[in-house]
Amino acid sequence: MRIQTTILIVLFSLVISSCAKTDTDVSACLTGHIYGFWEGLWHGIIAPAGLLYSLFDEHVHMYAPNNNGGWYALGFLFGSGGWGFMANKGTSRKKHA
């Protein structure tokens, strides 16, 4: 049953990703301000909202294409990792002996 579920998820992901538009012009995003650690941190924090908004507007992206590389990625990682940490704190329960 577990293998069937995994196969179904992979096939569904392939079908959904095959509908993605690939001819998007990102040249306007690659000029101007270069995003660094602090912007990456902010983009990581708002990633869930950015994901939902990007599903309905093709001009919105979760990850800034014009970034400085490793520092932006580290900030994004810390920002997006905070969501899982906060969710874990809210659902913890004490075990009674």
C-alpha positions in Angstrom: 0.0 0.0 0.0 2.8 2.4 0.8 4.6 1.8 -2.5 1.3 2.4 -4.4 0.8 5.7 -2.6 4.4 6.8 -3.4 3.9 5.9 -7.1 0.6 7.8 -7.2 2.2 10.9 -5.6 5.1 10.8 -8.1 2.8 10.4 -11.1 0.5 13.2 -9.9 3.5 15.5 -9.4 4.7 14.7 -13.0 1.3 15.4 -14.4 0.9 18.7 -12.6 4.5 19.8 -13.4 3.9 19.1 -17.1 1.4 21.9 -17.2 4.0 24.5 -16.0 4.6 27.4 -18.3 8.3 27.5 -19.3 8.6 30.6 -21.6 8.4 33.1 -18.8 10.7 36.2 -19.4 12.6 36.8 -16.2 15.0 39.4 -17.6 13.3 42.2 -15.7 13.9 40.3 -12.4 17.6 39.9 -13.1 18.3 43.7 -13.1 18.2 46.1 -10.3 18.4 45.3 -6.6 20.4 42.1 -5.6 18.8 40.3 -2.7 21.0 39.2 0.2 20.7 37.3 3.5 18.0 39.6 5.2 15.7 39.6 2.1 16.2 35.8 1.9 15.2 35.5 5.6 12.1 37.5 4.9 11.2 35.6 1.8 11.6 32.4 3.7 9.2 33.6 6.5 6.5 34.6 4.0 7.1 31.5 1.7 3.7 29.8 2.5 1.8 33.0 1.5 4.1 33.4 -1.5 3.4 29.9 -2.6 -0.3 30.4 -2.5 -0.2 33.7 -4.2 2.1 32.4 -7.0 -0.5 29.7 -7.8 -2.9 32.4 -9.0 -0.5 35.1 -10.3 2.3 34.1 -12.8 4.2 37.3 -12.0 4.8 36.3 -8.3 7.7 34.0 -7.4 8.6 32.5 -4.0 12.4 32.7 -4.5 14.0 35.9 -5.8 15.9 35.1 -9.1 18.2 38.1 -8.6 20.0 37.1 -5.5 23.6 36.9 -4.3 23.7 33.1 -4.0 24.7 31.4 -0.8 23.8 34.2 1.6 20.3 34.6 0.1 19.8 30.8 0.2 20.9 30.6 3.8 18.5 33.3 4.8 15.7 31.6 2.9 16.5 28.3 4.6 16.5 29.9 8.1 13.3 31.8 7.3 11.4 28.8 5.9 12.7 26.4 8.6 11.2 28.6 11.3 7.7 27.5 10.2 8.3 23.9 11.1 9.9 24.8 14.4 7.0 26.9 15.4 4.5 24.3 14.3 6.3 21.7 16.4 6.1 23.9 19.6 2.4 24.4 19.2 1.6 20.7 19.0 3.8 19.3 21.7 2.1 17.5 24.6 3.4 16.3 27.9 3.3 12.6 28.5 1.9 11.4 31.8 3.6 8.5 33.5 
